[in-house]
């Protein structure tokens, strides 16, 4: 019965947000939550304990950015328990996602999810972002509640090409954060979203490296 309730909550949120999520993907998202609940009881991966709240505050909170997510390989910085990377990778199987975090137990969990759900478009790396040197840069670098905008571009800017975009998932945007942004970057746009269920407002900040004149 618990699984049925979770699926109902998830599908209601998907419908409310008008997201292109199939029933097959919804079932996989529930599998992800079941794994998170199991591991969280031992490894304390997230402060959210209630599975229904995990759906609302983690999965749906990640999925609302889907309509705004650019194409191209995606780097999820500070992924924690795989957020937003795992939900987005399930919804966008045609894109490749790399999830990084410096916390070993969290990356071990993410790798377990990848194997359990047989995800072929996701990989996870335990590394500090400032030390990460991938073979190729990422046209899309995203983070969820990772750092201030200034710290985000400072730590992650080397991973994004000039034509790429850094995407910061935020709540209410503090004007002081925008003012503190490096002159080497510009805010291209801010997309506003509402997370179904808790009806919490979210912002997706698109940060573009300034092109050299």
N, C-alpha and C positions, 0 to 999 in steps of 0.2 A: 504493500500500500504506500509506503514511503516513496518508492520510486515513481509511482503514479502521480502522487502529489507534486513531486519535484518537476515532473514532465509537464503537468498542467500549469504550474507557475511559470516555467520557462516558455512554453508555447503561448501563454497569454501575453508575456512580455514581448516575445518575438512579433506577435500580431499587432500589439499596441504600437511598437516602434516601426512596424512595416518593414521588417528585415527579411532578406532573401535566404532564409534558413530552412532546409528541408527537414522532414521527419527523421531521416537517417542521421543527419548532423546533430539534430536535437538529442537523439539517443546517445550519440557519442559524447555530447556535452554533459549529459547526466552521468555517463560512465566516469568522466573526468571528475565531476563533483564527488562521486562515490569514492574514488581513489583519494581525493583531497581530504574527505572526512576521515577515512581510515588512517591515512598517514598523519593527519593533524593531531589525532589523539595521542600520538607518540612523539612526534617531532616538532609540534608547535609551529606550523608553517604560516598560519594566519590567525589573527585575533578573533576572526569571525568563526563562531562554532556551529551555529544553526545552519543546516544544509539549505533551507529555503532562503535564508539571508545570503548564503554564498552564491545562490543563483542570482539574486537581485543585485547584490553589492559587488560581486566579482564578475560573473559571466555576462549579465546584461550590461553592466557598466563598461565592460570591454567591447561588447558587440555593437554598442551604439555608434562607435566611430567607423563602423564598416562602410557606410555609404560615402564616407569622406576619405577613405584610405587609398592613397595613390597606388598604381601598379608598380611592379619591380620588387627586387629582393628587400626584405624587411629585417632590420635589427631591432630587437626588443631589449632595451637596456634596463637593468635592475628588475628583471622579470619576476623575481621572488618565486612564487609557486606556479609560474607560467602565465602571468597576466600582464598585458592583454594577449600575449603571443599564442597560447594554446587555443583559446576561442577563435581568434582571428584566423589562425592557420587551418582550423577545421572548416571555417566558413569560406576560405579562399584557398582551395587545394591547388590551384594553378600558380600560386605564389610560393616562394621559398622564404622561410623564417629561420633566423638564428636568434636564440634566446640566451642572454648572458646574465650572470649574477656572481658576486664574489662569495656567496654563502653556499658551502659545499652540500649541505643536507638538502637545500632547496633545489639545487641543480640535479642532485641524485634523484629527487622526486620527479622533476620534469623529465629526466631521461627514462624513468620508469613509466611515466605516462606515454611518452613517445613509443616505447616498446609495446605497452599494453594495448594502445589504440592503433598500433601499426601505422603510425604517421610517417610518411615518406618525404614530406616537405618541411620537416622541422628538425633542427639540431640544437643541442644545448651545450654551453661551454662555461665552466667555472673559471672566471677571470675577473679581475678588476677592470673596469671600462678604460681607465687611463693607460693600462698596460696591454690592451687588446690590439693586435696587429693582424687583421684578416688579410687574405690574399687579394681580395677585392673590396672596394668601398661599397657602401649601401646607399641606394637612391632614397630609401626611406629609413629613418632612424626614429623610433618611437619610445616614449617612456610614460609610465603611469605612476604619478605621485613619487617620482624619483628624486627630484631636486628643484631648486629655484631655476627659473629660465636662464639666469646668468651662469649658474653652475652646470646646467645641462649642456649649453653650447661649449663651455670651457672644457668639460670632460669628454664630450662626444663629437665635437666638431671635426676632429681628425678622421672620423669614420664615415663622413658624409661628403660626397663630391660637391663641387660648386653648383652643379645643376640639380642637386638633391635637395631634400627637405627634412628638417628636424621637426617632429611632431610631439608636442608636450600635452599630455592629458591632464587637465586641471579642473578645479572647482571654480570658485569665483576668482577672477583675475585681479590681482593687486596691481594698481598702476605703478607702484614703486618697483615691482618686478620688471615691468616693461621698461621703465626708465633706466634700470640698472643693466640692461642688455648691452653686450659689447657692440661697438660701432661697426664691427666686421659682419654683423648680422642685422637683418631687418625682419620685422613681423609682417608676413605676407597677408595673412587673414586669420580671423578667429571664428571658428564654427561653434555655434551653440547647440547643445543637445539636452534632452531630458531622459534620465534613466527610468524605464518603466518600473512600476511597483512602488519604490520609495519616492518617485517623482522628484528626484534630486537633479539640479541643474549642473551640467558639465560644459566645459569648454575645451576645444581642441585647437591648440595654438600652432600655426604653421610658421616655422622660422626658416628663412632662406639665407644662405651665405651670400654676402654682397659680391657681385661680379667685379673683377678688376677692370678699371677704366682703360 
